[in-house]
Amino acid sequence: MKAKEILKTMKPYKPGKGIEEVKKEYGLDRIVKLASNENPYGFSPQVQKELPRLISQLEIYPDGYAATIRQKVADFIKVDEEQLIFGNGSDEVVQIICRTFLEPGANTVMATPTFPQYRHNALIEGAEVREVPLVDGHHDLEEMLNQVDENTRVLWICTPNNPTGVHIDQPTLQSVIDRCPEHVLIVIDEAYYEYLEAEDAFDSLGAIENHSNLMVLRTFSKAYGLAGLRIGYGVGQPEVINVLEPSREPFNTSTVAQAAAILALDDQTFIETSVEENRKNKQAFMDFCDQNDISYYDSQANFVLVHLPISGDEMFEHLLTKGFIVRSGEALGLPNTIRLTIGKKEDMENIQEEMKQKIASGVK
Ligand SMILES: *Cc1c(COP(=O)(O)O)cnc(C)c1O
């Protein structure tokens, strides 16, 4: 057998530790998972209530065109139905974009660290990956534009950026889009869009009207709390969507995911409550950091990347023994950092206490 050469250098995605795994390993009853930016308040009770009805007719293939959720999302974000492509999570939309635009001889430009799936899928397609280090948590957009040449096919922009949580403001992003050559597809990944509260946030959907080489990615996995069902989407001008469609599997989003997403979209109260709770708890966490000389990036998402006086792995291991799963930044090339999802108030108070104690004992 002969697989693609590049795969020898790649590893499968390593998920954060699972809840059951940690429970067993440390003999704990309750685990608080703050590792994957999931919604700590779950998902809409409307979805919960209707689930038995949604799980019917499983013998029938899903609607491959996702017509009902398509219409719903189009109305909600005020675009045409032909401007949407749905994926088995926005992860799959990333994969579809890579399958469509990337090949050996082509290159793609992105920040580092950022969401790892852009790089991963680009490598599998045989493209050259040009990674531009973040500067103080922010995309170095000028350098990213410098890296663009005639063989660049896709420019990835993640805002708010995972794992730093910082966003890119309107004038900055507008200027990048205006200056980026038109042969390059610009993908703006807005997985944390619902949490973005900055007044200078970029109007990405508005920009699509004037830029045929722009796509925006959104998901039901984060604020909507449907990560387990896998559904997300991309928005662009119909011409881009048409180019992507042949690379999409015919039945890539499930019947249940489509139906749940419709109900979830109708329950904006759940989103508002989740966002408000996140805002309060995030502020309290940042206040805690200020009081304890822990520096952090000002996050517009539901997670915060903090800089510690000890190694990220050490803090990760310590928190694990106390029943908290976070992400160490060490593997991301961010030494002495952890990324933690903002959880419920009480859990945050407890984790703050644990962090404080660990730091006090670690730096003595
Ligand atoms: C979580 C995440 C996604 C993937 O979300 P799915 O829709 O669950 O595939 C995409 N981009 C970023 C930046 C994320 O953090």
The ligand as an SDF file (V2000), in Angstrom:
LIG
                    3D

 15 15  0  0  0  0  0  0  0  0999 V2000
  -14.6310   24.8440   17.0320 C   0  0  0  0  0  0  0  0  0  0  0  0
  -14.1390   25.5560   15.8230 C   0  0  0  0  0  0  0  0  0  0  0  0
  -14.5440   25.2010   14.5430 C   0  0  0  0  0  0  0  0  0  0  0  0
  -15.2190   23.8970   14.2140 C   0  0  0  0  0  0  0  0  0  0  0  0
  -16.4610   23.8090   14.5570 O   0  0  0  0  0  0  0  0  0  0  0  0
  -17.3910   22.6360   14.0190 P   0  0  0  0  0  0  0  0  0  0  0  0
  -18.4860   23.3860   13.3910 O   0  0  0  0  0  0  0  0  0  0  0  0
  -17.7600   21.8990   15.2340 O   0  0  0  0  0  0  0  0  0  0  0  0
  -16.6490   21.7920   13.0440 O   0  0  0  0  0  0  0  0  0  0  0  0
  -14.1250   25.9430   13.4590 C   0  0  0  0  0  0  0  0  0  0  0  0
  -13.3170   26.9920   13.6340 N   0  0  0  0  0  0  0  0  0  0  0  0
  -12.8770   27.3610   14.8330 C   0  0  0  0  0  0  0  0  0  0  0  0
  -11.9980   28.5200   14.9590 C   0  0  0  0  0  0  0  0  0  0  0  0
  -13.2630   26.6540   15.9740 C   0  0  0  0  0  0  0  0  0  0  0  0
  -12.7770   26.9920   17.1590 O   0  0  0  0  0  0  0  0  0  0  0  0
  1  2  1  0
  2  3  1  0
  2 14  2  0
  3  4  1  0
  3 10  2  0
  4  5  1  0
  5  6  1  0
  6  7  2  0
  6  8  1  0
  6  9  1  0
 10 11  1  0
 11 12  2  0
 12 13  1  0
 12 14  1  0
 14 15  1  0
M  END
$$$$
